[in-house]
Amino acid sequence: MRVAWGGRRIVRIAAVVLAGGLLAGLQGCGTVSKADCEAGDWETIGLRDGRAGEPESLFASHAESCARYKLPADKDGWMRGRERGLGEYCTPLSGFANGSAGREYQNVCTGAAAGSFLDAYGIGRDIGMARAEARRAREEVDRVTSRLRETDDGIVDAERDATSEDPQRRKVARERLRELHDLRFDLMRDLYAAERELPAAENAADIAEARGRDAFLRRFGYPPG
């Protein structure tokens, strides 16, 4: 399916969601605590899961967690709570927030609410992707800067050893100095490229945010918060 947004046609987000990925990670440990199992307040657990947009299949993991303690799990109560939670989750504001944050959508919304959620999720996801690229650019600047500091420290140590009275130590140090200076040259080139990329990525994220908020306002008639 496709949905119109901002004068373009975008592929519905549900088509690319890997709902199983999150659950696979959760199954490696308990999805609810022993205290939750003992309390047995399954409506509250379901409410929490619904607000987080968790799929119905998560209940099986909850039941398995409680079975480890020989305690039961109440699916009816959990489903009632989850349905209430989904009422809060399946909204345009939630879709925008979850898309912007880069969270996966587990294909849990239905009816008209699903369409509105996905429209808002798509708008937010564009912002989230631009923000992620800006973070990546910042991390690259930080990574190269850190390697430069380490290289400079290594140069200082090698220069000290290059004046040693031990001929072999001097030889090794001078070879190391050549390697370090070559590495520093490459790192300076990388840093120059990364520092040029960073402002462009941050500017693109700002533009994506402004356009996304405007698109949300035009689509839903109110700002996304």
C-alpha positions as a printed Julia matrix, in Angstrom:
225×3 Matrix{Float64}:
  0.0     0.0    0.0
  1.03    3.6   -0.52
 -0.02    6.73   1.24
  0.06   10.33   0.0
  2.13   12.78   2.0
  3.67   16.13   1.21
  2.79   15.86  -2.48
  4.67   12.57  -2.76
  3.75    8.92  -2.51
  5.57    7.03   0.23
  5.6     3.34   0.92
  3.68    2.44   4.0
  6.02    1.91   6.9
  4.34   -1.33   7.88
  5.79   -3.04   4.82
  9.35   -2.66   6.07
  8.93   -3.3    9.78
 10.72   -6.33  11.21
  8.46   -7.05  14.14
 10.27  -10.23  15.06
 13.58   -8.53  15.74
 12.59   -6.95  19.02
 10.92  -10.09  20.31
 13.93  -12.22  19.45
 16.06   -9.97  21.64
 13.54  -10.02  24.46
 13.29  -13.8   24.55
 16.89  -14.08  25.73
 15.77  -12.82  29.17
 12.55  -12.36  31.1
 10.13   -9.86  29.6
  8.44   -9.34  32.96
  9.96   -9.5   36.43
  9.19  -12.01  39.16
  7.56   -9.18  41.09
  5.24   -8.46  38.14
  4.32  -12.14  37.94
  3.63  -12.3   41.69
  1.54   -9.11  41.65
 -0.54  -10.46  38.78
 -1.73   -7.03  37.68
 -1.97   -8.02  34.04
 -4.15   -5.12  32.98
 -1.42   -2.71  34.08
  1.23   -4.76  32.28
 -0.94   -4.8   29.17
 -1.54   -1.06  29.43
  2.21   -0.47  29.57
  2.82   -2.73  26.59
  0.03   -1.12  24.59
  1.4     2.34  25.22
  4.75    1.06  23.91
  3.13   -0.36  20.75
  4.01   -3.96  21.56
  2.48   -6.77  19.47
  0.07   -9.37  20.83
  2.75  -12.03  20.41
  4.66  -10.5   23.33
  2.24  -12.11  25.76
  3.7   -15.55  25.05
  7.1   -14.28  26.23
  5.49  -12.85  29.36
  3.79  -16.17  30.09
  7.09  -17.99  29.6
  8.82  -15.6   32.0
  6.23  -16.23  34.71
  6.27  -19.98  34.09
  9.89  -19.96  35.26
  8.54  -19.01  38.7
  5.56  -21.4   38.39
  3.22  -18.43  38.25
  0.28  -17.95  35.85
 -0.27  -15.19  33.3
 -3.7   -13.69  32.62
 -4.05  -13.09  28.88
 -7.59  -11.68  29.07
 -6.53   -9.05  31.57
 -3.39   -8.28  29.59
 -5.4    -7.89  26.38
 -7.83   -5.48  28.05
 -4.98   -3.32  29.29
 -3.1    -3.5   26.0
 -6.19   -2.4   24.07
 -6.44    0.69  26.26
 -2.74    1.35  25.81
 -2.99    1.04  22.04
 -5.67    3.71  22.12
 -2.98    6.08  23.39
 -0.27    4.72  21.11
 -2.15    4.7   17.79
 -2.37    8.48  17.4
 -0.7    10.93  15.02
  1.33   12.51  17.83
  2.61    9.11  18.91
  3.37    8.15  15.31
  5.36   11.34  14.79
  7.27   10.87  18.06
  8.08    7.21  17.4
  9.13    7.89  13.81
 11.34   10.8   14.87
 12.97    8.61  17.52
 13.66    5.84  15.01
 11.59    3.27  16.9
 10.21    0.28  15.04
  6.51    0.05  14.34
  5.11   -3.39  15.17
  2.02   -3.16  12.89
 -0.34   -2.97  15.87
 -2.74   -0.19  14.88
 -5.97   -0.92  13.0
 -8.66    0.93  11.07
 -8.54    4.67  10.55
 -6.12    5.02  13.47
 -3.56    2.94  11.57
 -3.66    5.24   8.56
 -3.2     8.38  10.64
 -0.48    6.8   12.74
  1.45    5.65   9.67
  1.16    9.02   7.93
  2.58   10.72  11.02
  5.17    7.96  11.5
  6.42    8.48   7.95
  6.76   12.21   8.5
  8.62   11.65  11.75
 10.82    8.94  10.28
 12.22   11.36   7.69
 13.23   13.63  10.56
 14.68   10.72  12.5
 16.8     9.6    9.56
 18.19   13.12   9.09
 18.96   13.37  12.8
 20.69    9.99  12.69
 22.89   11.16   9.82
 23.82   14.28  11.76
 24.72   12.12  14.78
 26.81    9.87  12.57
 28.68   12.9   11.2
 29.31   14.19  14.72
 30.52   10.78  15.87
 32.91   10.63  12.91
 34.42   14.0   13.86
 34.79   12.8   17.45
 36.27    9.46  16.37
 38.9    11.02  14.12
 39.72   13.69  16.71
 40.25   10.99  19.33
 42.55    9.03  17.0
 44.5    12.21  16.29
 45.07   12.76  20.01
 46.26    9.17  20.41
 48.56    9.57  17.4
 50.02   12.8   18.73
 50.7    11.12  22.07
 52.42    8.3   20.21
 54.55   10.8   18.3
 55.68   12.42  21.55
 56.68    9.01  22.94
 58.45    8.01  19.72
 60.34   11.31  19.57
 61.61   10.73  23.1
 62.74    7.21  22.21
 64.37    8.48  19.01
 66.97   10.25  21.17
 67.74    7.16  23.23
 71.32    6.05  23.66
 70.27    2.57  22.6
 70.83    2.3   18.79
 68.16   -0.37  18.33
 65.64    1.65  20.3
 66.42    4.73  18.22
 65.97    2.75  15.01
 62.6     1.33  16.05
 61.44    4.75  17.26
 62.38    6.46  14.0
 60.53    3.85  11.97
 57.55    4.29  14.27
 57.74    8.05  13.83
 57.5     7.71  10.06
 54.44    5.49  10.43
 52.81    7.86  12.91
 53.42   10.93  10.77
 51.91    9.15   7.75
 48.93    8.15   9.88
 48.56   11.71  11.16
 48.51   13.03   7.61
 45.69   10.62   6.72
 43.78   11.49   9.89
 44.05   15.22   9.25
 42.62   14.64   5.78
 39.79   12.57   7.27
 39.1    15.21   9.91
 38.93   17.93   7.29
 36.37   15.91   5.32
 34.36   15.06   8.45
 34.28   18.66   9.65
 33.04   19.77   6.24
 30.31   17.12   6.28
 29.05   17.83   9.8
 27.51   21.31   9.24
 25.8    20.08   6.08
 24.32   17.1    7.95
 23.18   19.28  10.85
 21.64   21.77   8.45
 19.85   18.97   6.61
 18.46   17.73   9.94
 17.17   21.22  10.77
 15.52   21.49   7.36
 13.98   18.02   7.69
 12.61   18.96  11.11
 11.06   22.19   9.85
  9.56   20.51   6.8
  8.3    17.59   8.84
  6.59   19.77  11.42
  5.0    21.8    8.64
  3.84   18.62   6.88
  2.32   17.33  10.13
  0.49   20.61  10.68
 -0.9    20.57   7.13
 -1.95   16.93   7.41
 -3.53   16.97  10.86
 -4.37   20.61  11.51
 -2.32   21.0   14.69
  1.43   21.07  15.47
  3.22   17.91  16.6
  4.1    19.41  19.97
